[in-house]
Amino acid sequence: MNRDTHRRLVFFGSFVVAVILAIMPFPKWAEPFRPDWMGLVLIYWCLTVPERVSVGTGWLLGFIQDALYGSLLGSNALGKTLIAFLTVRLHLQLRMFPRWQQAVSVFGLLIANQLLVLWIRGAIGQAPDTFSYWTPSVVGALLWPWLFVLLRDFRRHGGLT
Amino acid sequence: MINVFGRSISAPSHFTRFIILSTLSISLMMLDHRGHHLEKIRAGLNVLAYPIQLIAEVPAYVGHGVVDFFTTRRSLREDNEKLLAQQQTQLAKLQQFDALEEENNRLRRMLGSAARIADKALAADLVEVSAEPFTRKIVVSKGSQDGVYVGQPVIDAHGIMGQVTQVAGSVSRITLITDAGHAIPVLNNRSGLRALVFGTGDPDSLKIPYLTASADIKEGDTFVSSGMGGTFPPGYPVAQVVKIINDQNEAFLAITAKPAAQLNHGKQVLLIWPGNLPKVGNPK
């Protein structure tokens, strides 16, 4: 296997795992605690290799999410594009941050995405009424430091620097 | 620099790409929401997504398998006995039911109104539950091949679950009555009061807005479908009132209800073809 295919497999594999985690059936009580796996993985790659993964990948990922969720086609695509754009824009600062501060920024990015999706769903009259709509972002930010280390090992293993 | 038709141009900046993709997303959303022009694309996407959904189901499936394996013989025998007893009593009731239905139809004919035709039903297996958090939708294993149509009512043993909102070849997506975008016309079983039951996005709660303090409604009241609007057949249980809050500062009562159907239990749902509504599809 040449080096380039290997690299592509690393991206592709991480995204596929994120997609599967995002739609895996959960018990009902645990559902509000499911973080936005696709968003988190997207942020990681936009942060570390912005020249390879950026808004285009974000849009495609969001589009796949819309197709899988059956939500309004384009709503999550727009949210993920926004996440990717902001992360690529800020990637130099974000890389310098200590881990906890990075987690706070990730929280901001995830909330921006959720807010955008909430507006869109509100506009078509499908806004959820519950407060627990926001918990995935909190869980996502808390998971970030661990996910960062995990994906970093995965990236080094895959020969991406 | 990238090469397009022999000419080298520089790749557009992130910002340009962001603007282009955002415009694309917004136009997609408008097409999807306003015109419903994307039904075919959606159906295709659903087919493509099916294998991924199957893979995602594996851990839950294995978990259920392990639990089933360790279900003891004794509990199976107990279940069996219970079910047999249940069947006996239900058979006894059914005998009466046939006679009553006949009598009812005879009386209706005497009154000059159309006899109520029994609703046709088709059982479908659940394929996937709650993919997107806070939207209450399920996917079942029957599609347009089986005559399923958009807007078709879906019930379980206890009441109305929701309606079909997307159909592909062999699967279809059902929006449950608890979805934040769903509303259903109902009738209070006790007082005959008409109302609308809205979903909240919460798995076990519904709301009944737009009722004033003078409305004849009590905690514990059952609401059945009224058949208005033509989507749902009349007479199926929909919700039971749990709590009524009468805040003097608000124009309307804040009424919370719970769905009659067991939306979070079981592996099967029933798709029905209402007998006394204009038919769109037919079961095989």
Chai-1 contact restraints between the chains, C-beta under 6 A:
chainA,res_idxA,chainB,res_idxB,connection_type,confidence,min_distance_angstrom,max_distance_angstrom,comment,restraint_id
A,I20,B,I55,contact,1.0,0.0,6.0,A-B,restraint_1
A,I20,B,A56,contact,1.0,0.0,6.0,A-B,restraint_2
A,I23,B,A56,contact,1.0,0.0,6.0,A-B,restraint_3
A,I23,B,A131,contact,1.0,0.0,6.0,A-B,restraint_4
A,M24,B,A56,contact,1.0,0.0,6.0,A-B,restraint_5
A,P25,B,A60,contact,1.0,0.0,6.0,A-B,restraint_6
A,P25,B,V129,contact,1.0,0.0,6.0,A-B,restraint_7
A,K28,B,P203,contact,1.0,0.0,6.0,A-B,restraint_8
A,K28,B,N264,contact,1.0,0.0,6.0,A-B,restraint_9
A,E31,B,P133,contact,1.0,0.0,6.0,A-B,restraint_10
A,S54,B,H14,contact,1.0,0.0,6.0,A-B,restraint_11
A,V55,B,R17,contact,1.0,0.0,6.0,A-B,restraint_12
A,V55,B,F18,contact,1.0,0.0,6.0,A-B,restraint_13
A,V55,B,L21,contact,1.0,0.0,6.0,A-B,restraint_14
A,W59,B,L21,contact,1.0,0.0,6.0,A-B,restraint_15
A,A67,B,L45,contact,1.0,0.0,6.0,A-B,restraint_16
A,A67,B,A49,contact,1.0,0.0,6.0,A-B,restraint_17
A,L68,B,A49,contact,1.0,0.0,6.0,A-B,restraint_18
A,L68,B,A131,contact,1.0,0.0,6.0,A-B,restraint_19
A,Y69,B,A131,contact,1.0,0.0,6.0,A-B,restraint_20
A,Y69,B,E132,contact,1.0,0.0,6.0,A-B,restraint_21
A,G70,B,K137,contact,1.0,0.0,6.0,A-B,restraint_22
A,G70,B,R173,contact,1.0,0.0,6.0,A-B,restraint_23
A,S71,B,E132,contact,1.0,0.0,6.0,A-B,restraint_24
A,L72,B,M29,contact,1.0,0.0,6.0,A-B,restraint_25
A,L72,B,D32,contact,1.0,0.0,6.0,A-B,restraint_26
A,L72,B,H33,contact,1.0,0.0,6.0,A-B,restraint_27
A,L73,B,L28,contact,1.0,0.0,6.0,A-B,restraint_28
A,L73,B,D32,contact,1.0,0.0,6.0,A-B,restraint_29
A,L73,B,L38,contact,1.0,0.0,6.0,A-B,restraint_30
A,G74,B,S25,contact,1.0,0.0,6.0,A-B,restraint_31
A,G74,B,L28,contact,1.0,0.0,6.0,A-B,restraint_32
A,G74,B,M29,contact,1.0,0.0,6.0,A-B,restraint_33
A,S75,B,M29,contact,1.0,0.0,6.0,A-B,restraint_34
A,A77,B,S25,contact,1.0,0.0,6.0,A-B,restraint_35
A,L78,B,S22,contact,1.0,0.0,6.0,A-B,restraint_36
A,L78,B,S25,contact,1.0,0.0,6.0,A-B,restraint_37
A,T81,B,L21,contact,1.0,0.0,6.0,A-B,restraint_38
A,F85,B,F18,contact,1.0,0.0,6.0,A-B,restraint_39
A,V88,B,H14,contact,1.0,0.0,6.0,A-B,restraint_40
A,I124,B,H33,contact,1.0,0.0,6.0,A-B,restraint_41
A,G125,B,G181,contact,1.0,0.0,6.0,A-B,restraint_42
A,Q126,B,A180,contact,1.0,0.0,6.0,A-B,restraint_43
A,Q126,B,G181,contact,1.0,0.0,6.0,A-B,restraint_44
A,P128,B,F134,contact,1.0,0.0,6.0,A-B,restraint_45
A,P128,B,A180,contact,1.0,0.0,6.0,A-B,restraint_46
A,P128,B,G201,contact,1.0,0.0,6.0,A-B,restraint_47
A,D129,B,T200,contact,1.0,0.0,6.0,A-B,restraint_48
A,D129,B,G201,contact,1.0,0.0,6.0,A-B,restraint_49
A,T130,B,G201,contact,1.0,0.0,6.0,A-B,restraint_50
A,T130,B,D202,contact,1.0,0.0,6.0,A-B,restraint_51
A,Y133,B,F134,contact,1.0,0.0,6.0,A-B,restraint_52
